[in-house]
Amino acid sequence: MNPVATASRIEAASKVECRICWYVYDPATGDAVEQISPGTPFADLPDHWRCPQCDAAREMFLPVADE
């Protein structure tokens, strides 16, 4: 599965969850560890970005179902 193609299908405001450690990336808050500004969609994260908790690659993330 192509992670870039998958990321581009995720809506800009969608939260995504790591399948390894369950860390949730929320575009509204960004990622302070990697200095990702709030409002940055998952699809716009830099290619080197990885899970800040377990170092999993981007393709290990899945969209979180809307509550």
RAHUVEN-V13790 format. One record per run of one state. SS is the DSSP state (a for helix, b for strand, c for the rest). FROM is the first residue (numbers start at 1). TO is the last residue. Records with the same first field share a line. If there is no record, write none. Layout:
SS = FROM-TO, FROM-TO
This chain:
c = 1-2, 9-15, 19-23, 26-30, 32-35, 37-41, 45-57, 64-67
a = 3-8, 42-44, 58-60
b = 16-18, 24-25, 31-31, 36-36, 61-63
